[in-house]
């Protein structure tokens, strides 16, 4: 890929720094072309120049290790069952399902911090509310919120690059979908695994739901991506974040931009941490195909799983609840019919 470095697994490494400065027209156009090539190929790439400082990442990793080292009883004090329909908090090893099978990880679910006075919280909207914080690790809250702020700024800038890559105005996604984005953040802990005859995946093969995922990894690796050339490793690279597009952008582009299967297996022999942030449309946004000027590829109308990329109509919130309920079936029971306030 001209002008773009590559990671050991062949995934491109893109310097996104110019996307923060609208005056750098030529550089932004070059980055947009690199994003287009990556999204049409595997839907995965690394980014540098993202603005998330090493100090913020180091603090997040340190405080996360402290949290997962707590006794089980301390983690259960902020279990997801205590988060109500906001669906925040800790889940235990095996408590999340991917492709119908328990994952070999535990985790902490977080999101945009909304107080009880917020209109959406008062209306009982699912996936909206306050985060649950462990009293034993007081530094975790500021570490998470600082990281989320920096990563969300990077995601807004990246979506400008995606818009330009599709021949759209740079502000298209912010104008139509992400002025008030759905931002969900996860901290995943994959325990060290002894050699085992059975295939035991930290996360099984899957695609992400929404527009864009930004991932920070620790030093231990384990992420694998199913590219057109087969499965490749996506190892941690210092100073980078891994970026991949999700099913909703795949749908918006008629399959032209690929939401690619990926999976995780911790073979390092050590505990592994990962930090995915999901940057998605406003929960209330009606999702439509992109304008014809976005060069939709009708030949890619069916994805890897055989699903039609044109099948969904409605709000992003309804779409997201339908997806999340497969991972955490308890959620659909908590919100009644699983469709939420937007569908009433």
C-alpha positions in Angstrom: 0.0 0.0 0.0 1.8 3.1 -1.2 2.8 5.5 1.5 1.6 3.2 4.3 3.6 0.9 6.5 2.5 -2.6 7.4 2.4 -4.5 10.6 3.9 -8.0 10.8 0.6 -9.6 9.8 0.3 -7.4 6.8 -2.3 -5.0 8.2 -1.6 -1.4 7.2 -0.3 1.2 9.7 -1.9 4.7 8.9 -0.7 8.0 10.4 -4.0 9.8 11.2 -2.6 13.0 12.7 -3.7 15.2 9.7 -7.3 14.2 10.4 -7.3 16.5 13.4 -6.5 19.6 11.2 -9.0 20.5 8.5 -6.5 22.8 6.9 -4.2 19.9 5.9 -6.2 19.1 2.8 -3.6 17.2 0.8 -2.5 15.1 3.7 -6.1 14.3 4.7 -6.9 13.2 1.2 -3.9 10.8 1.3 -5.1 9.4 4.6 -8.6 9.0 3.3 -7.3 6.9 0.3 -5.3 4.7 2.7 -8.4 4.2 4.9 -10.5 3.3 1.8 -8.0 0.7 0.7 -7.9 -0.8 4.2 -11.7 -0.8 4.6 -12.2 -2.5 1.2 -9.6 -5.1 1.9 -9.8 -6.4 5.5 -11.6 -3.6 7.4 -8.6 -3.6 9.9 -5.7 -1.3 10.2 -3.4 0.3 12.8 -3.3 4.0 13.5 -0.6 6.3 14.8 -1.0 10.0 15.5 -4.2 9.2 17.4 -3.6 11.6 20.3 -4.0 9.0 23.1 -0.9 9.6 25.2 1.3 6.8 26.5 0.8 8.1 30.0 -3.0 7.7 29.8 -2.6 4.2 28.4 -0.1 3.2 31.1 -2.4 4.5 33.8 -5.4 2.6 32.4 -3.4 -0.6 32.2 -2.0 -0.2 35.8 -5.4 0.5 37.3 -7.1 -2.3 35.3 -4.6 -4.9 36.6 -5.4 -3.7 40.2 -9.1 -4.2 39.6 -8.8 -7.7 38.2 -6.5 -8.7 41.0 -9.3 -8.0 43.6 -11.0 -10.8 45.3 -14.1 -12.1 43.6 -16.4 -10.6 46.2 -15.1 -7.1 45.6 -15.7 -7.5 41.8 -19.2 -8.9 42.5 -20.0 -5.6 44.3 -20.1 -4.0 40.9 -21.5 -6.9 38.9 -23.6 -6.1 35.9 -26.7 -7.3 37.7 -26.4 -4.2 39.8 -26.2 -1.9 36.8 -29.9 -2.3 35.8 -30.8 -1.5 32.2 -27.7 0.7 31.9 -25.9 -2.6 31.5 -22.6 -1.6 33.2 -20.3 -3.4 35.5 -18.3 -6.6 35.9 -19.0 -10.0 34.4 -17.1 -13.2 35.4 -15.0 -15.6 33.3 -17.4 -17.3 30.9 -20.1 -14.7 31.5 -20.2 -13.4 27.9 -21.2 -15.5 24.9 -19.7 -15.2 21.4 -21.3 -17.4 18.7 -23.2 -19.1 21.5 -20.1 -20.3 23.5 -18.7 -18.8 26.7 -15.6 -16.7 26.2 -12.4 -17.3 28.2 -12.4 -13.8 29.6 -13.8 -11.6 32.4 -14.5 -8.0 31.9 -15.8 -4.6 32.9 -18.6 -2.9 30.9 -18.5 0.9 30.8 -19.9 3.7 28.7 -20.7 7.4 28.5 -21.2 8.6 32.1 -24.8 9.9 32.5 -26.3 11.0 35.7 -29.8 10.2 37.0 -31.0 13.6 35.9 -30.3 12.9 32.2 -33.6 12.7 30.2 -32.6 9.3 28.6 -31.8 7.9 32.0 -35.1 9.2 33.5 -37.0 7.6 30.5 -35.4 4.3 31.2 -33.4 3.9 28.0 -31.3 0.8 28.0 -27.5 1.1 27.8 -27.7 4.6 29.3 -26.7 5.6 32.8 -23.9 5.7 35.3 -20.8 3.5 35.4 -20.1 1.3 38.4 -16.7 2.0 40.0 -14.8 -0.2 42.5 -14.2 1.6 45.8 -11.0 -0.5 46.2 -9.4 1.0 43.1 -10.2 4.7 43.2 -7.8 5.6 40.4 -9.7 3.5 37.8 -12.4 6.0 37.3 -10.1 8.9 36.2 -8.0 6.5 34.1 -11.0 5.2 32.2 -12.6 8.6 31.6 -9.4 10.2 30.4 -8.8 7.3 28.0 -12.4 7.4 26.8 -12.2 11.2 26.1 -9.0 10.9 24.1 -10.1 7.8 22.2 -13.5 9.4 21.4 -11.7 12.4 19.9 -9.7 10.1 17.8 -12.8 8.3 16.6 -14.5 11.5 15.6 -11.4 12.4 13.5 -11.2 8.9 12.0 -14.9 9.1 10.9 -14.0 12.3 9.1 -11.4 10.3 7.2 -13.9 7.6 6.5 -16.4 10.1 5.2 -13.7 11.6 2.9 -12.8 8.1 1.7 -16.4 7.6 0.6 -16.6 10.9 -1.3 -18.7 12.6 1.4 -18.3 15.8 3.3 -15.9 15.4 6.2 -18.6 16.1 8.7 -21.2 13.7 7.2 -21.2 11.2 10.0 -21.1 13.8 12.8 -24.0 15.6 11.1 -26.2 12.6 10.6 -25.1 10.0 13.2 -22.4 10.8 15.7 -23.0 14.3 17.1 -24.1 12.4 20.3 -22.5 9.0 19.6 -23.2 5.7 21.4 -19.8 5.1 23.1 -19.3 1.8 24.8 -16.0 0.9 26.4 -14.8 -2.5 27.6 -11.9 -3.7 29.7 -11.2 -7.4 29.1 -9.0 -9.7 31.1 -7.9 -12.9 29.5 -6.3 -15.2 32.2 -3.2 -17.1 31.5 -4.1 -20.5 30.0 -2.3 -23.8 30.5 -1.9 -25.9 27.4 -5.2 -27.6 26.6 -6.2 -30.1 23.9 -9.5 -28.3 23.3 -9.6 -25.1 21.3 -10.3 -22.5 24.0 -10.9 -19.0 22.6 -10.8 -15.9 24.7 -13.3 -14.5 22.2 -14.6 -16.7 19.4 -14.9 -15.6 15.8 -17.2 -12.6 15.4 -17.7 -9.2 13.9 -18.4 -5.9 15.7 -21.8 -4.3 15.7 -21.4 -0.7 14.9 -19.4 1.9 13.0 -15.9 1.9 14.4 -13.8 0.1 17.0 -10.6 1.4 18.5 -8.5 -1.1 20.4 -5.6 -0.7 22.8 -3.7 -4.0 23.5 -1.2 -4.8 26.2 2.1 -6.4 25.2 0.9 -10.0 25.1 -1.0 -10.2 21.8 -3.6 -12.8 20.8 -5.8 -10.9 18.3 -6.3 -12.7 15.0 -8.1 -11.2 11.9 -9.6 -13.1 9.0 -8.3 -11.3 5.9 -8.9 -12.2 2.3 -5.6 -14.0 2.5 -6.5 -16.0 5.6 -6.2 -15.6 9.3 -3.3 -13.3 10.4 -2.0 -12.2 13.7 -2.6 -8.5 14.7 0.2 -8.1 17.3 0.5 -5.1 19.6 2.7 -2.3 18.0 4.0 0.4 20.3 2.3 3.7 20.0 -0.6 2.3 17.9 -4.3 1.5 18.2 -6.0 -1.1 16.2 -9.0 0.1 14.2 -11.7 -1.9 12.6 -15.1 -1.1 11.1 -18.2 -2.8 12.2 -21.4 -4.3 10.8 -23.3 -1.0 10.6 -20.7 0.7 8.4 -20.6 -2.5 6.3 -24.4 -2.2 5.9 -24.3 1.5 5.2 -21.8 0.9 2.4 -23.7 -2.0 0.9 -20.8 -4.3 1.8 -18.1 -2.2 0.1 -16.4 -1.6 3.4 -15.8 -4.9 5.2 -16.7 -5.8 8.7 -14.2 -8.6 9.2 -14.4 -11.6 11.5 -11.8 -11.7 14.2 -11.0 -13.7 17.4 -8.7 -13.8 20.4 -6.7 -16.6 21.9 -4.3 -15.9 24.7 -1.3 -18.1 24.1 1.2 -15.8 25.9 1.2 -17.8 29.2 0.4 -14.5 31.0 -2.7 -12.5 31.9 -3.7 -10.4 28.9 -5.6 -7.1 28.9 -7.4 -5.4 26.0 -9.3 -2.1 25.8 -11.9 -1.9 23.0 -13.9 1.3 22.6 -16.9 1.1 20.3 -17.9 4.4 18.6 -21.3 4.0 17.1 -24.3 6.1 15.9 -26.6 7.9 18.3 -29.0 5.4 20.0 -32.0 7.3 18.5 -30.6 7.7 15.0 -32.5 6.2 12.1 -29.9 4.3 10.0 -30.0 4.5 6.2 -27.7 3.5 3.4 -25.2 6.1 2.5 -25.9 8.5 -0.5 -25.3 7.0 -3.9 -22.3 9.3 -4.1 -20.6 7.0 -1.6 -19.9 4.5 -4.4 -21.8 1.6 -2.9 -20.6 -1.8 -4.1 -23.7 -3.9 -4.9 -21.6 -6.9 -5.6 -20.7 -7.1 -1.9 -24.4 -7.2 -0.7 -23.8 -10.4 1.2 -21.2 -10.6 4.0 -19.1 -13.4 5.4 -22.0 -14.9 7.4 -24.5 -14.8 4.5 -26.6 -12.1 6.1 -28.0 -9.3 3.9 -26.3 -6.0 4.6 -29.6 -4.3 3.6 -31.8 -6.3 6.0 -32.0 -3.8 8.9 -34.2 -0.8 9.1 -34.9 1.3 12.2 -32.9 3.1 15.0 -29.4 2.1 15.9 -30.7 1.5 19.5 -33.1 -1.2 18.3 -30.4 -2.8 16.2 -27.9 -2.7 19.1 -30.3 -4.3 21.6 -31.0 -7.1 19.2 -27.3 -7.8 18.9 -26.3 -7.4 22.6 -29.2 -9.6 23.8 -27.4 -12.6 22.0 -24.3 -11.9 24.1 -26.1 -11.3 27.3 -29.6 -12.9 27.1 -30.4 -11.4 30.5 -30.5 -7.9 28.9 -33.5 -8.7 26.8 -35.4 -9.9 29.9 -34.6 -6.7 31.7 -35.9 -4.4 29.1 -39.1 -6.3 28.4 -39.5 -7.1 24.8 -35.8 -6.3 24.0 -36.6 -3.3 21.8 -36.5 -0.6 24.3 -38.3 2.8 24.7 -37.5 3.9 21.1 -39.9 1.2 19.7 -42.9 2.0 21.8 
